[in-house]
Amino acid sequence: MSGNTQRTSASFRVPSLFVQVVLATVLGMLVGILIPSIAPDVRWTTDLFLKLIVMAVGPLLFCIVALGIIGAGSLKTVGRLGGRALLYFEVMTTLVLCASVGITMLLGAGKGIRFVPTPGDEQLVATYSGNAKHLHDRGISDFLLSLVPHTPVSAFADGNILQILFIAILSGCCLNHMGSAAAPVITLLESLSALFSRMMRFIICLAPLGVFGAMVTTTARYGLDTVLHLAGFVLLYFVMIAMFIIGILGGLLKLCGLSPLRFARYFREESAIVMTTTASDAVLPRLMEKLEALGIERQVVGLVVPAGYSFNLDALSIYLGVAVIFLANATGTHLTFWQITTMLVTALFTSKGAHGVPGIGIVILAATLAAVPSIPVASLVMLLAIDWFVGIARAVGNFAGNCVAPVVIGRWENKIDLEQAKRVLATH
């Protein structure tokens, strides 16, 4: 009897977080259609989920950006290698951001939606929607001054993402020049990063709750038509990430003399982990180990991978480009050339330092939207219900970009053993 009980309990498994989110999405859609009057009563679930994310994201963002700069080492020491790596990162992120904006404008994504924000929507996003507001309302000099907080603590207290990024970059640069005296601070930052990463993983377990509330609210207010448009947004983003991985990254690997298919199989286990958790921090040590096994010199791997995790976020740049144009179309907002340019520059800045963090995309998008105030920031509430699914492609795309970057830089610097790389990949 006890044996049967043990077998029964052993055979029962809690569904994965991905399955839970899918079930929450379907259930929320059904409830929104069948019982739309219940929407105001479940709105608190989305509010709770977002507030928890905002609570933890500031300290975590500070730690990962500062540690990314420290991990990159002194650019004076690494010389040409560091310069070329940063040049590659910026060229890639700028290229894919501009391409995503152009393709989304060409397809007219979001034009079938007629979104009108409510006071509830504005209150929901008010916690983190004003990060880049001064770029439009005031001059560029006032915007630059607004990047500097009154005190380091005030940036975290206000949840101002851009000010937190400024402090993180400044701290990372200073710690790089402090030598051994910085060791205790770096150890503290690593511990804090681990703490808030773990906290974020606990918070993300509530994703089904937040997705359920957002889907009920969205379906009840806008009906199935809007849900279908949101599904189209997800499909468009997945297709663009696939084009980026297969077309751009695959082409770069071909130019470097490696097989894209074998390269993808080589990192299949790490890709599966990133896909299911929508976070890439857990596979960072294994990624660096495998890249060195391919014959890439340790100096290249040690510089490019940690720096790339903070500065080479191609998939996030694609998301920001698609999302801003989608929301502009959904709200009937006409964007001028100057507004689009402002948005692109802001997106390139705000996208830095968001690696491997589940749920941070919506926060970075809010900061980017604030650069174009004519788009109601409250409109991003539409994307809350699908952010988890978008996060899958976003995490995989960023991870793929950071797998390929060391290969490209290694080939550029002649610091990769191509014969060894081909031998290793041939076994996969």
GUDO-631052 format. One line per field, with one value per residue (C-alpha): residue in three letters; x, y, z. Coordinates in Angstrom, 2 decimals. Each point is the difference from the previous one (the first is absolute). Layout:
resn = [ALA / ...]
u = [X / ...]
v = [Y / ...]
w = [Z / ...]
//
This chain:
resn = [MET / SER / GLY / ASN / THR / GLN / ARG / THR / SER / ALA / SER / PHE / ARG / VAL / PRO / SER / LEU / PHE / VAL / GLN / VAL / VAL / LEU / ALA / THR / VAL / LEU / GLY / MET / LEU / VAL / GLY / ILE / LEU / ILE / PRO / SER / ILE / ALA / PRO / ASP / VAL / ARG / TRP / THR / THR / ASP / LEU / PHE / LEU / LYS / LEU / ILE / VAL / MET / ALA / VAL / GLY / PRO / LEU / LEU / PHE / CYS / ILE / VAL / ALA / LEU / GLY / ILE / ILE / GLY / ALA / GLY / SER / LEU / LYS / THR / VAL / GLY / ARG / LEU / GLY / GLY / ARG / ALA / LEU / LEU / TYR / PHE / GLU / VAL / MET / THR / THR / LEU / VAL / LEU / CYS / ALA / SER / VAL / GLY / ILE / THR / MET / LEU / LEU / GLY / ALA / GLY / LYS / GLY / ILE / ARG / PHE / VAL / PRO / THR / PRO / GLY / ASP / GLU / GLN / LEU / VAL / ALA / THR / TYR / SER / GLY / ASN / ALA / LYS / HIS / LEU / HIS / ASP / ARG / GLY / ILE / SER / ASP / PHE / LEU / LEU / SER / LEU / VAL / PRO / HIS / THR / PRO / VAL / SER / ALA / PHE / ALA / ASP / GLY / ASN / ILE / LEU / GLN / ILE / LEU / PHE / ILE / ALA / ILE / LEU / SER / GLY / CYS / CYS / LEU / ASN / HIS / MET / GLY / SER / ALA / ALA / ALA / PRO / VAL / ILE / THR / LEU / LEU / GLU / SER / LEU / SER / ALA / LEU / PHE / SER / ARG / MET / MET / ARG / PHE / ILE / ILE / CYS / LEU / ALA / PRO / LEU / GLY / VAL / PHE / GLY / ALA / MET / VAL / THR / THR / THR / ALA / ARG / TYR / GLY / LEU / ASP / THR / VAL / LEU / HIS / LEU / ALA / GLY / PHE / VAL / LEU / LEU / TYR / PHE / VAL / MET / ILE / ALA / MET / PHE / ILE / ILE / GLY / ILE / LEU / GLY / GLY / LEU / LEU / LYS / LEU / CYS / GLY / LEU / SER / PRO / LEU / ARG / PHE / ALA / ARG / TYR / PHE / ARG / GLU / GLU / SER / ALA / ILE / VAL / MET / THR / THR / THR / ALA / SER / ASP / ALA / VAL / LEU / PRO / ARG / LEU / MET / GLU / LYS / LEU / GLU / ALA / LEU / GLY / ILE / GLU / ARG / GLN / VAL / VAL / GLY / LEU / VAL / VAL / PRO / ALA / GLY / TYR / SER / PHE / ASN / LEU / ASP / ALA / LEU / SER / ILE / TYR / LEU / GLY / VAL / ALA / VAL / ILE / PHE / LEU / ALA / ASN / ALA / THR / GLY / THR / HIS / LEU / THR / PHE / TRP / GLN / ILE / THR / THR / MET / LEU / VAL / THR / ALA / LEU / PHE / THR / SER / LYS / GLY / ALA / HIS / GLY / VAL / PRO / GLY / ILE / GLY / ILE / VAL / ILE / LEU / ALA / ALA / THR / LEU / ALA / ALA / VAL / PRO / SER / ILE / PRO / VAL / ALA / SER / LEU / VAL / MET / LEU / LEU / ALA / ILE / ASP / TRP / PHE / VAL / GLY / ILE / ALA / ARG / ALA / VAL / GLY / ASN / PHE / ALA / GLY / ASN / CYS / VAL / ALA / PRO / VAL / VAL / ILE / GLY / ARG / TRP / GLU / ASN / LYS / ILE / ASP / LEU / GLU / GLN / ALA / LYS / ARG / VAL / LEU / ALA / THR / HIS]
u = [0.00 / 2.75 / 1.86 / -3.01 / -0.21 / 3.67 / -0.38 / -3.04 / 1.72 / 3.15 / -1.98 / -1.66 / 2.03 / -0.74 / -0.36 / 2.90 / -0.26 / -0.47 / -2.99 / -1.43 / 0.23 / -1.69 / -2.82 / -0.34 / -0.21 / -2.72 / -1.94 / 0.28 / -1.26 / -3.02 / -0.84 / 0.32 / -2.41 / -2.54 / 0.09 / 1.33 / -1.48 / 2.60 / 2.91 / 0.22 / 0.12 / 3.04 / 1.93 / 1.94 / 1.86 / 1.74 / 0.65 / 1.65 / 2.19 / 1.22 / 0.71 / 2.10 / 2.03 / 0.56 / 1.06 / 2.83 / 1.07 / 1.85 / 2.62 / 0.38 / 0.49 / 2.68 / 1.90 / -0.01 / 1.05 / 2.78 / 1.28 / -0.20 / 2.30 / 2.35 / 0.06 / 0.95 / 3.20 / 1.77 / -0.37 / 3.50 / 1.30 / -1.93 / 0.57 / -1.18 / -1.93 / -2.26 / -0.55 / -0.93 / -2.35 / -1.85 / -0.11 / -1.50 / -2.61 / -1.14 / -0.08 / -2.07 / -2.50 / -0.43 / -0.46 / -2.65 / -1.84 / -0.30 / -1.00 / -2.71 / -1.48 / -0.01 / -1.59 / -2.69 / -0.88 / -0.16 / -2.37 / -2.14 / -0.18 / -2.57 / -2.09 / -3.15 / -0.08 / -1.72 / 1.54 / -1.26 / 1.84 / -1.99 / 1.06 / 0.54 / 2.50 / 1.88 / 0.16 / 1.26 / 3.07 / 0.57 / 2.57 / 2.59 / -1.27 / 1.81 / 3.62 / 0.85 / -2.81 / 2.25 / 1.45 / -3.12 / -1.42 / 3.28 / 3.21 / 2.83 / 2.09 / -2.76 / -0.37 / 3.70 / -0.17 / -3.00 / 2.17 / 1.87 / -2.01 / 0.00 / 1.52 / 0.87 / -2.83 / -2.62 / 0.44 / -0.97 / -2.76 / -1.59 / 0.55 / 1.63 / 1.55 / 2.18 / 1.46 / 0.71 / 1.78 / 2.05 / 1.11 / 0.76 / 2.16 / 1.85 / 0.52 / 1.26 / 2.52 / 1.26 / 0.32 / 2.04 / 2.64 / 0.11 / 2.05 / 0.04 / -1.84 / -3.13 / 0.00 / -2.34 / -2.45 / 0.03 / -0.62 / -2.93 / -1.42 / 0.25 / -1.85 / -2.68 / -0.37 / -0.51 / -2.49 / -2.18 / 0.26 / -1.37 / -2.67 / -1.00 / -0.31 / -2.36 / -2.01 / -0.19 / -1.72 / -3.03 / 0.01 / -3.09 / -1.91 / 1.01 / -0.65 / -3.45 / -1.04 / 1.41 / -1.71 / -3.36 / 0.22 / 1.14 / -2.60 / -2.85 / 0.79 / 0.95 / -1.37 / 1.50 / 0.95 / 2.67 / 1.18 / 0.52 / 2.00 / 2.15 / 0.53 / 1.09 / 2.51 / 1.49 / 0.16 / 1.65 / 2.61 / 0.76 / 0.41 / 2.35 / 2.11 / 0.17 / 1.09 / 2.64 / 1.40 / -0.12 / 0.78 / 2.38 / 1.63 / 0.05 / 1.58 / 2.69 / 0.86 / 0.25 / 2.36 / 2.11 / 0.21 / -2.31 / -3.22 / -3.01 / -1.99 / 2.78 / 0.62 / -3.68 / 0.11 / 3.13 / -1.94 / -3.35 / -0.06 / 0.76 / -2.57 / -2.66 / 0.72 / -0.17 / -3.24 / -1.79 / 1.21 / 0.16 / 3.28 / 3.59 / 1.93 / -0.09 / 1.86 / 2.69 / 2.79 / -0.79 / -0.15 / 3.49 / 1.37 / -1.39 / 1.28 / 3.52 / -0.36 / -0.64 / 3.49 / -0.81 / 2.67 / -0.96 / 0.73 / -2.62 / -2.61 / 0.66 / -0.51 / -2.66 / -2.48 / -0.47 / -0.01 / -2.38 / -2.47 / -0.43 / 0.66 / -0.83 / -3.77 / -1.12 / -3.30 / -1.00 / 0.76 / -2.25 / -2.75 / 0.22 / -0.21 / -2.98 / -1.84 / 0.27 / -1.30 / -2.72 / -1.22 / 0.18 / -2.25 / -2.33 / -0.51 / -0.24 / 3.17 / 1.86 / 3.75 / 2.19 / 3.50 / 1.47 / -2.16 / 1.06 / 3.65 / -0.39 / -1.61 / 2.82 / 2.70 / -1.85 / -0.59 / 3.70 / 0.79 / -2.76 / 0.56 / 3.46 / 0.32 / -3.23 / 1.54 / -1.48 / -2.70 / -3.53 / -2.63 / 2.35 / -0.99 / -3.24 / 1.91 / 2.56 / -2.86 / -1.65 / 3.23 / 0.23 / -3.63 / 0.59 / 2.30 / -3.04 / -2.69 / -2.58 / -0.38 / -2.04 / 2.35 / -3.08 / -0.42 / 2.76 / -2.58 / -1.08 / 3.38 / 0.05 / -2.10 / 2.42 / 3.31 / 0.84 / -0.32 / 1.93 / 2.64 / 0.70 / 1.12 / 1.69 / 2.13 / 0.93 / 0.86 / 2.24 / 1.68 / 0.62 / 1.53 / 2.40 / 0.97 / 1.00 / 1.68 / 3.16 / 0.39 / -0.18 / 2.39 / 2.33 / 0.09 / 0.52 / 2.92 / 1.36 / -0.48 / -2.00 / 1.26 / -2.38 / 1.21 / -0.69 / -3.42 / -0.90 / 1.15 / -2.07 / -3.11 / 0.34 / -0.76 / -3.36]
v = [0.00 / 2.41 / -0.97 / 0.99 / 3.32 / 0.70 / -0.85 / 2.25 / 2.96 / -0.58 / -0.12 / 3.36 / 2.93 / 3.67 / 1.43 / 2.11 / 3.75 / 0.19 / -2.38 / 1.96 / 3.25 / -1.61 / -1.30 / 3.40 / 1.70 / -2.33 / 0.18 / 3.79 / 0.26 / -2.21 / 1.91 / 3.33 / -1.17 / -1.82 / 2.16 / 3.44 / 1.63 / -1.76 / 1.87 / 2.82 / -2.62 / -1.81 / 3.09 / -0.08 / -3.16 / 1.87 / 3.00 / -2.25 / -1.76 / 3.27 / 1.65 / -2.97 / 0.17 / 3.76 / -0.51 / -2.38 / 1.19 / 3.19 / -1.61 / -2.94 / 2.28 / 1.95 / -3.17 / -1.61 / 3.18 / 0.82 / -3.60 / -0.11 / 3.02 / -1.43 / -3.35 / 1.72 / 1.26 / 3.26 / 0.94 / 1.50 / -3.44 / -2.03 / 2.67 / -0.82 / -3.08 / 2.02 / 2.72 / -2.47 / -1.85 / 3.19 / 1.07 / -3.37 / 0.22 / 3.48 / -0.70 / -3.17 / 1.52 / 3.13 / -2.08 / -2.32 / 2.84 / 2.04 / -3.09 / -0.95 / 3.51 / 0.03 / -3.44 / 0.72 / 3.33 / -1.70 / -2.72 / 2.47 / -2.25 / 1.14 / 2.19 / -2.08 / 0.85 / 3.06 / 0.37 / 2.72 / 0.07 / 0.17 / 1.54 / -3.54 / -0.69 / 3.23 / -0.78 / -3.51 / 1.19 / 3.25 / -1.69 / -0.29 / 1.92 / 3.32 / -1.12 / 1.82 / 2.57 / 3.09 / -0.81 / 1.32 / 2.47 / 1.83 / 0.73 / -2.45 / 1.76 / -0.41 / -3.64 / -0.63 / 1.72 / -2.16 / -3.10 / 0.97 / -0.76 / 2.26 / -2.88 / -3.59 / -1.19 / 2.24 / -1.72 / -3.33 / 1.54 / 1.59 / -3.07 / 2.20 / -2.50 / 2.51 / 1.43 / -3.52 / -0.76 / 3.19 / -0.91 / -3.58 / 1.09 / 2.56 / -2.54 / -2.66 / 2.38 / 1.17 / -3.54 / -0.92 / 2.55 / -0.81 / -3.19 / -2.31 / 2.56 / -0.71 / -3.73 / 0.20 / 2.19 / -2.33 / -2.98 / 1.86 / 0.83 / -3.64 / -1.07 / 2.65 / -1.02 / -3.61 / 1.12 / 2.10 / -2.55 / -2.60 / 2.46 / 0.64 / -3.74 / -0.27 / 2.95 / -1.41 / -3.08 / 2.30 / 0.62 / -2.20 / 2.14 / 3.25 / -1.40 / -1.24 / 3.43 / 1.80 / -2.38 / 0.27 / 3.79 / 0.20 / -2.45 / 1.51 / 3.53 / -0.54 / -3.40 / -2.78 / 2.32 / 1.68 / -3.38 / -1.14 / 3.15 / -0.68 / -3.58 / 1.54 / 2.15 / -3.13 / -1.78 / 3.00 / 0.22 / -3.73 / 0.18 / 3.00 / -1.75 / -3.09 / 2.18 / 1.62 / -3.33 / -1.82 / 2.89 / 2.32 / -2.23 / -3.01 / 2.14 / 1.23 / -3.57 / -0.95 / 2.91 / -1.22 / -3.46 / -1.89 / -1.95 / 1.87 / -3.24 / -1.80 / 3.14 / 0.07 / -3.69 / 0.65 / 2.43 / -1.83 / -0.83 / 3.56 / 1.31 / -2.29 / 1.33 / 3.60 / -0.71 / -1.53 / 2.52 / 3.09 / 0.81 / -0.59 / 0.57 / -3.67 / -1.11 / 2.71 / -2.14 / -2.92 / 2.31 / 1.38 / -3.49 / -1.27 / 3.01 / -0.59 / -3.68 / 1.19 / 1.48 / 3.64 / 1.56 / 0.58 / 3.72 / 0.37 / -2.09 / 1.74 / 3.44 / -0.49 / -2.26 / 1.99 / 3.31 / -1.44 / -1.04 / 3.68 / 1.74 / -2.50 / -0.40 / -0.29 / -1.77 / 2.62 / 2.74 / -1.78 / -0.21 / 3.70 / 0.96 / -2.26 / 0.89 / 3.79 / 0.04 / -2.55 / 2.16 / 3.15 / -1.63 / -1.43 / 3.44 / 1.84 / 1.99 / 1.48 / 0.04 / 2.61 / -0.77 / 1.84 / -1.98 / -3.30 / 1.09 / 1.00 / -3.34 / -1.90 / 1.84 / -0.50 / -3.69 / -0.54 / 1.50 / -1.57 / -3.47 / -0.18 / -2.08 / -2.01 / -3.43 / -3.20 / 1.64 / -1.39 / 2.71 / 2.97 / 0.55 / 1.74 / 2.34 / 0.92 / 0.52 / 2.45 / 2.01 / 0.02 / 1.07 / 2.93 / 1.46 / 0.28 / 1.34 / 0.27 / -3.79 / -0.67 / -1.91 / -1.68 / -1.81 / -2.44 / -1.69 / -1.80 / -1.72 / -1.19 / -3.06 / -1.20 / 1.15 / -3.49 / -1.50 / 2.88 / -0.55 / -3.50 / 1.26 / 3.02 / -2.13 / -2.53 / 2.78 / 1.80 / -3.28 / -0.92 / 3.40 / -0.42 / -3.49 / 1.32 / 3.26 / -1.65 / -2.02 / 3.15 / 1.97 / -2.99 / -0.37 / 3.75 / -0.07 / -3.38 / -1.36 / -3.13 / -3.41 / -0.73 / -3.57 / -0.79 / 1.68 / -2.12 / -3.19 / 0.77 / 0.92 / -3.11 / -2.15 / 1.74]
w = [0.00 / 0.96 / -3.16 / -2.12 / 1.84 / -0.65 / -3.67 / -0.30 / 1.65 / -2.04 / -3.24 / 0.74 / -1.24 / 0.30 / -3.52 / -1.22 / 0.24 / -3.75 / 0.16 / 2.93 / -2.00 / -3.01 / 2.20 / 1.70 / -3.41 / -1.27 / 3.26 / 0.10 / -3.58 / 0.77 / 3.18 / -1.82 / -2.70 / 2.18 / 3.16 / -1.03 / 3.11 / 2.15 / -1.60 / 2.61 / 2.78 / -1.42 / -1.10 / 3.27 / -1.10 / -2.82 / 2.27 / 2.59 / -2.55 / -1.54 / 3.35 / 1.09 / -3.22 / 0.36 / 3.64 / -0.90 / -3.44 / 1.06 / 2.26 / -2.38 / -2.99 / 1.89 / 0.91 / -3.44 / -1.85 / 2.46 / 0.00 / -3.79 / -0.27 / 2.63 / -1.81 / -3.23 / 1.64 / -0.79 / -3.65 / 0.20 / 0.94 / -2.52 / -2.65 / -3.48 / 1.15 / 2.28 / -2.58 / -2.70 / 2.33 / 0.93 / -3.65 / -0.97 / 2.77 / -0.98 / -3.74 / 0.53 / 2.44 / -2.15 / -3.16 / 1.42 / 1.77 / -3.20 / -1.99 / 2.52 / -0.10 / -3.80 / -0.37 / 2.61 / -1.64 / -3.40 / 1.29 / 1.94 / 3.06 / 2.58 / -2.30 / 0.57 / 3.71 / 1.44 / 3.44 / 2.34 / 3.35 / 3.23 / 3.33 / 1.26 / -2.79 / 0.71 / 3.71 / -0.74 / -1.90 / 1.89 / 2.28 / -2.73 / -3.03 / 0.52 / -0.35 / -3.25 / 0.04 / -0.04 / -3.42 / -1.70 / 2.53 / 0.55 / -1.84 / -0.49 / 2.66 / 2.58 / -1.00 / 0.53 / 3.39 / 0.91 / -0.42 / 3.17 / 3.18 / 3.05 / 1.99 / -0.97 / 2.23 / -1.64 / -3.36 / 1.56 / 2.14 / -3.08 / -2.17 / -2.66 / -2.43 / -1.86 / 3.20 / 1.27 / -3.30 / 0.35 / 3.54 / -1.09 / -2.93 / 2.14 / 2.80 / -2.39 / -1.58 / 3.41 / 1.38 / -3.08 / 1.03 / 3.71 / -0.28 / 3.00 / 2.14 / -2.05 / 0.78 / 3.06 / -1.89 / -3.01 / 2.28 / 1.56 / -3.44 / -1.05 / 3.15 / -0.49 / -3.64 / 1.06 / 2.68 / -2.31 / -2.82 / 2.39 / 1.14 / -3.61 / -0.58 / 2.97 / -1.29 / -3.52 / 1.44 / 0.35 / -3.76 / -0.56 / 2.51 / -1.72 / -3.48 / 1.05 / 1.28 / -3.04 / -2.44 / 1.78 / -0.04 / -3.63 / -1.32 / 2.04 / -1.17 / -3.62 / -1.00 / -2.08 / -2.85 / 2.12 / 1.30 / -3.58 / -0.74 / 3.07 / -1.23 / -3.30 / 1.91 / 1.62 / -3.36 / -1.67 / 2.75 / -0.14 / -3.78 / 0.29 / 2.63 / -2.23 / -2.93 / 2.21 / 1.22 / -3.32 / -2.34 / 1.86 / 2.63 / -2.33 / -2.71 / 2.40 / 1.00 / -3.67 / -0.61 / 2.94 / -1.57 / 2.41 / -0.56 / 1.48 / 0.44 / 1.89 / 2.04 / 1.01 / 0.98 / 2.06 / 2.20 / -0.09 / 3.73 / 1.04 / -2.49 / 1.49 / 3.51 / -1.20 / -1.89 / 2.98 / 2.60 / -2.27 / 1.78 / -1.05 / 3.24 / 0.96 / -3.15 / 0.02 / 1.54 / -2.30 / -3.04 / 0.70 / 0.56 / -3.30 / -1.94 / 1.34 / -0.98 / -3.57 / -0.08 / 0.76 / 2.20 / 3.63 / -0.23 / -2.77 / 1.82 / 3.32 / -1.56 / -2.65 / 1.82 / 3.25 / -1.89 / -2.59 / 2.69 / 0.86 / -3.32 / -2.76 / 0.41 / -3.62 / 0.69 / 2.57 / -2.55 / -2.52 / 2.63 / 0.81 / -3.68 / -0.70 / 3.23 / -0.34 / -3.59 / 0.90 / 2.90 / -2.13 / -2.60 / 2.66 / 1.56 / -3.33 / 0.75 / -2.97 / 0.58 / -1.67 / -1.24 / 3.00 / 2.44 / -1.58 / 0.15 / 3.65 / 0.75 / -1.73 / 1.96 / 3.29 / -0.76 / -0.69 / 3.41 / 2.11 / -1.44 / 1.54 / 3.16 / -0.27 / -0.58 / 1.34 / 2.15 / -0.41 / -0.33 / -0.42 / -3.64 / 0.99 / 2.32 / -2.68 / -2.48 / 2.42 / 0.20 / -3.81 / -0.42 / 2.32 / -2.67 / -2.31 / 2.37 / -2.81 / 0.32 / 3.17 / 2.28 / 1.49 / -3.34 / 0.93 / 2.27 / -3.19 / -0.24 / 3.62 / -0.76 / -2.68 / 1.48 / 1.25 / -3.48 / -1.55 / 2.69 / -1.34 / -3.41 / 1.58 / 2.32 / -2.71 / -2.47 / 2.50 / 0.97 / -3.66 / -0.65 / 2.90 / -1.17 / -3.42 / 1.10 / 1.45 / -3.21 / -2.15 / 2.23 / 0.29 / -3.79 / -0.41 / 2.42 / -1.21 / 3.51 / -0.89 / -1.07 / -2.88 / -0.45 / 3.65 / -0.25 / -3.02 / 1.74 / 3.10 / -1.99 / -2.17 / 3.04 / 0.55]
//
